[in-house]
Amino acid sequence: MRNVILLSAFLIFLTFTGTAQKIKLASIAFYNTENLYDTINQPNVDDTEFTPEAPSKWNTARYQLKIKHLSEVLSKIGTEQVGELPLAIGLAEVENRGVVEDLIKAPALKSANYGIVHFDSPDKRGIDVALIYRQDLFKVTATHKAPLRIDSLPDFFTRDQLVVAGIFDKKPLYFIVNHWPSRSGGEERSTQLRNAAARLCRSLADSLMRINPKAKIIIMGDLNDDPTNESISKYMKAKSSETDTHSGDLFDPMIKLFADGNGTLEYRGKWNLFDQFMVSSGLVNAPKREYHFSAAKIYKEPYLLEQEGKYKGTPWRTYAGTKYLGGYSDHLPSYILIEKKTR
């Protein structure tokens, strides 16, 4: 009789603990904003293309619509799964801190009270990367900008890589935001530039993992390469499987997405997946009661795509050359979900 009572009590305990467990989710997004310039001609910045006097006729009304469009997109990424705005969002192609401030003050994002990490880069077009983050959830402890220097090309300048350290859910969390050199001049000719960017990014991640082998690192950005290119496979040494991701490794969940035919931008009828996420082994293999990697996704809603004509189904961009289209961006956003189990 005593054994029956003990067994019954144990089964009740298992039932209670099982039903009491909950999954908490958070989302982290990345978006190449496609030339988020203000309308002011800044000295020492090649931004004349985006001024009212330029052939593009970039004016206040168009700028404000662009801010409205982008803010509304960012406010919707992952909210269906998570139920709230993203924990952090990496941005590419922003001209300065001012445009990022306008973005987070827009009605769609204002309630999240996002903070900003941004540094001016030496990029000749005057575009930078930035990170916005939920100040109620993430506390920044350190920031760093890492310039890409190539000894054989002393006059080459591009976007810095942005490193942000902070505390989330009482644990350290690190972000590295990228916008690697473009394929201008041809993919083959520019490969060495992205390989150099990959070496720099990998060294930043390795430095963090040397200090703490279990460091939770989220790498994001427009890499101007697909997951199959050598910058990822050879220099980032990213793994394609979570089970093969061991201490000191990086995992690229976009490899499978790309293999399944997904992409974030379209060029000459072919989809590329440049807007990537990679995460450290510390985030892949974290205990289930801590936040750990859950899934990677592309935010591909119909309203972000051309609805008719020759380019139907491709990203609805703001400009095609100097022709104003009034869309969102030539890239689609990508994002990841992280989760933990709670009682």
C-alpha positions in Angstrom: 0.0 0.0 0.0 2.8 2.4 0.9 4.5 1.7 -2.4 1.3 2.5 -4.3 0.9 5.8 -2.4 4.5 6.7 -3.2 4.1 5.8 -6.9 0.9 7.9 -7.1 2.6 10.8 -5.5 5.5 10.5 -7.9 3.2 10.4 -10.9 1.3 13.5 -9.7 4.7 15.3 -9.3 5.7 14.4 -12.8 2.3 15.6 -14.2 2.5 18.8 -12.2 6.1 19.7 -13.3 5.4 18.7 -16.9 2.4 20.9 -17.3 4.0 23.8 -15.4 6.9 24.2 -17.8 6.7 27.1 -20.2 8.8 28.2 -23.2 9.9 31.8 -23.2 11.0 33.2 -26.5 12.9 36.2 -27.7 13.7 37.4 -31.2 16.8 39.1 -32.7 16.5 40.6 -36.2 18.7 42.0 -38.9 17.7 44.3 -41.7 19.7 46.0 -44.6 17.6 49.2 -44.8 18.8 50.0 -48.4 20.3 53.4 -48.2 18.7 55.0 -45.2 20.1 58.5 -45.7 18.7 61.7 -44.4 18.2 64.6 -46.9 21.1 66.7 -45.8 24.3 66.9 -47.8 27.0 66.2 -45.3 30.6 67.2 -45.8 33.1 64.4 -46.3 30.3 61.9 -47.1 29.4 60.8 -50.6 25.6 61.3 -50.0 24.7 63.8 -52.8 22.8 61.0 -54.5 20.3 61.3 -51.6 19.4 64.9 -51.6 16.4 66.9 -53.0 18.6 68.3 -55.8 19.8 64.9 -57.0 18.2 63.0 -59.9 16.6 60.7 -57.2 14.8 63.7 -55.7 15.3 62.3 -52.2 13.2 64.7 -50.1 11.6 64.9 -46.6 8.3 63.2 -47.6 10.1 60.3 -49.1 12.5 60.0 -46.1 9.6 60.1 -43.7 7.7 57.4 -45.6 10.9 55.3 -45.6 11.2 55.6 -41.8 7.5 54.7 -41.4 7.9 51.6 -43.7 11.1 50.3 -42.0 9.8 50.9 -38.4 6.6 49.0 -39.2 8.5 46.1 -40.6 10.8 45.9 -37.6 7.8 46.1 -35.2 6.3 42.9 -36.8 9.4 40.6 -37.1 8.9 37.6 -34.8 5.9 39.1 -33.0 3.7 36.3 -34.1 5.9 33.8 -32.3 7.2 35.9 -29.4 4.3 38.3 -28.8 6.5 41.4 -28.4 9.1 43.4 -30.3 12.6 42.1 -30.9 15.2 42.0 -28.2 17.7 43.5 -30.6 18.0 44.5 -34.2 21.1 44.9 -36.3 20.9 47.5 -39.1 23.0 48.0 -42.2 23.2 50.9 -44.6 22.3 53.7 -42.1 24.0 57.0 -42.8 24.4 58.2 -39.2 23.0 58.1 -35.7 20.3 60.6 -36.5 18.5 58.3 -39.0 18.5 55.5 -36.4 17.1 57.9 -33.8 14.3 58.8 -36.2 13.7 55.1 -36.7 13.3 54.2 -33.1 11.1 57.3 -32.4 8.6 56.2 -35.1 5.2 55.2 -33.6 5.6 51.6 -34.5 8.8 51.2 -32.4 8.5 54.0 -29.8 6.9 51.8 -27.1 10.0 49.5 -27.0 12.3 52.3 -25.8 15.2 51.0 -27.9 18.7 52.1 -27.2 21.3 52.6 -29.9 24.9 51.5 -30.5 26.4 53.2 -33.5 29.8 54.4 -34.7 30.7 56.3 -37.8 32.6 54.1 -40.3 35.2 55.1 -42.8 33.1 53.7 -45.7 33.3 56.1 -48.7 29.5 56.0 -49.2 29.1 57.1 -45.6 27.0 54.1 -44.5 27.4 52.3 -41.2 26.0 49.4 -39.2 24.2 49.9 -35.9 22.4 47.9 -33.2 19.2 48.9 -31.5 18.2 47.0 -28.3 15.5 46.8 -25.7 16.8 48.8 -22.8 14.3 47.0 -20.5 15.9 43.6 -21.3 19.5 44.1 -22.4 22.1 46.2 -20.5 25.1 47.2 -22.5 28.4 46.7 -20.7 30.9 47.4 -23.6 31.1 48.4 -27.2 33.8 48.2 -29.8 34.2 49.0 -33.5 36.6 46.8 -35.4 37.9 48.3 -38.7 38.8 46.1 -41.6 42.3 46.9 -42.9 43.9 45.1 -45.8 47.7 45.7 -46.0 47.8 45.3 -49.8 45.0 47.9 -50.3 45.9 50.9 -48.1 43.2 53.0 -49.8 40.4 50.5 -49.2 37.8 51.5 -46.7 34.6 49.8 -45.7 32.1 49.4 -42.8 33.5 48.6 -39.3 32.3 45.5 -37.5 30.3 46.4 -34.4 30.8 44.4 -31.2 28.4 44.9 -28.4 28.6 43.1 -25.0 25.8 43.1 -22.4 23.7 41.3 -19.9 20.4 39.6 -20.9 18.4 37.5 -18.5 21.3 37.8 -16.0 23.8 36.2 -18.4 26.4 37.8 -20.7 25.3 38.1 -24.4 27.4 39.4 -27.3 26.5 40.8 -30.7 28.7 41.2 -33.7 27.0 43.3 -36.5 28.5 43.1 -40.0 28.2 44.6 -43.5 30.9 43.0 -45.5 32.4 44.4 -48.8 30.1 44.3 -51.8 30.5 42.4 -55.0 31.0 45.6 -56.9 33.5 44.9 -59.7 32.5 41.2 -59.8 32.1 38.4 -57.3 35.5 36.8 -58.1 37.5 40.0 -57.9 35.9 41.0 -54.6 36.1 37.6 -52.9 39.4 38.5 -51.1 37.7 41.4 -49.4 34.9 39.3 -47.9 37.4 36.6 -47.0 39.3 39.3 -45.1 36.1 40.4 -43.4 35.4 36.8 -42.4 38.8 36.4 -40.9 38.3 39.6 -38.8 34.8 38.5 -37.7 36.0 35.0 -36.8 38.9 36.5 -34.8 36.5 38.7 -32.8 34.4 35.7 -31.9 37.4 33.6 -31.1 38.7 36.3 -28.7 35.4 36.2 -26.8 35.4 32.4 -26.7 38.9 32.3 -25.4 37.9 34.5 -22.5 34.7 32.3 -22.0 34.4 29.1 -24.0 30.6 29.2 -23.2 30.2 32.7 -24.5 26.8 33.3 -26.1 27.6 35.2 -29.3 25.2 36.2 -32.1 26.8 37.2 -35.4 24.6 38.9 -37.9 24.8 41.0 -41.0 24.7 41.5 -44.7 27.7 39.4 -45.7 27.4 39.8 -49.5 28.0 36.1 -49.7 25.8 33.1 -49.5 26.2 30.4 -46.8 28.0 28.2 -49.4 30.8 30.7 -50.2 34.3 30.2 -48.9 34.1 33.2 -46.6 31.6 31.2 -44.5 32.8 27.6 -45.1 36.6 28.2 -45.1 37.2 31.4 -43.0 34.2 31.5 -40.6 34.3 27.7 -40.4 30.7 27.7 -39.7 29.0 24.3 -39.0 25.8 23.3 -40.8 24.5 21.1 -38.0 23.8 21.9 -34.3 24.9 18.4 -33.3 28.3 19.0 -34.9 28.7 22.3 -33.2 31.2 21.8 -30.3 33.1 24.1 -28.0 34.7 26.9 -29.9 32.6 26.3 -33.0 30.1 28.6 -34.9 26.8 27.3 -36.2 25.2 28.8 -39.3 21.5 28.0 -39.5 21.2 29.8 -42.8 23.0 27.0 -44.6 19.9 24.8 -44.5 17.6 27.7 -45.3 19.6 28.4 -48.4 19.8 24.8 -49.4 16.0 24.7 -49.3 15.8 27.6 -51.8 15.3 30.6 -49.5 17.0 33.9 -49.9 16.9 37.6 -48.8 17.5 39.3 -52.1 17.1 38.6 -55.8 19.6 39.3 -58.6 19.0 38.4 -62.2 16.4 35.8 -61.4 18.5 34.1 -58.6 17.9 34.3 -54.9 20.9 35.0 -52.6 21.0 34.7 -48.9 23.4 37.4 -47.8 21.6 38.4 -44.6 22.8 35.8 -42.3 23.0 34.8 -38.6 25.7 32.6 -37.0 25.7 31.7 -33.3 28.4 30.3 -31.0 28.5 26.9 -29.5 27.7 28.5 -26.2 24.3 29.6 -27.5 23.6 26.3 -29.3 24.6 24.0 -26.3 23.4 26.2 -23.4 21.2 24.5 -20.8 17.5 24.4 -21.6 16.7 26.6 -18.6 18.9 29.3 -20.1 18.3 31.1 -23.4 19.6 29.0 -26.3 19.3 29.0 -30.1 15.9 27.8 -31.3 15.3 28.7 -35.0 16.3 31.0 -37.9 13.8 32.5 -40.3 13.4 35.0 -43.1 10.7 37.5 -42.8 9.1 37.3 -46.2 5.6 38.8 -46.0 3.7 39.6 -49.3 3.6 43.4 -48.5 7.5 43.4 -48.8 7.4 42.1 -52.3 6.5 43.4 -55.8 3.0 42.4 -56.6 3.0 42.6 -60.4 5.2 43.1 -63.4 8.5 41.7 -64.4 9.9 41.7 -60.8 6.8 40.2 -59.1 7.7 38.3 -56.0 11.0 40.1 -55.5 11.7 42.6 -52.7 9.9 45.9 -53.2 12.7 48.3 -53.0 12.8 52.1 -52.5 14.6 52.9 -55.8 15.5 51.2 -59.0 18.4 53.3 -60.1 17.1 56.8 -59.8 13.5 55.8 -60.3 11.5 56.1 -57.1 9.4 53.0 -56.3 8.4 53.8 -52.8 9.0 50.4 -51.4 10.8 49.1 -48.3 14.3 47.6 -49.2 16.0 45.5 -51.7 16.7 43.0 -48.9 14.3 41.0 -46.8 15.0 40.9 -43.0 16.2 37.7 -41.3 15.9 36.8 -37.7 16.5 34.1 -35.1 14.5 32.9 -32.1 16.1 32.0 -28.8 14.2 30.2 -26.1 14.4 28.9 -22.6 12.2 26.6 -20.4 10.8 28.0 -17.2 8.7 26.5 -14.5 
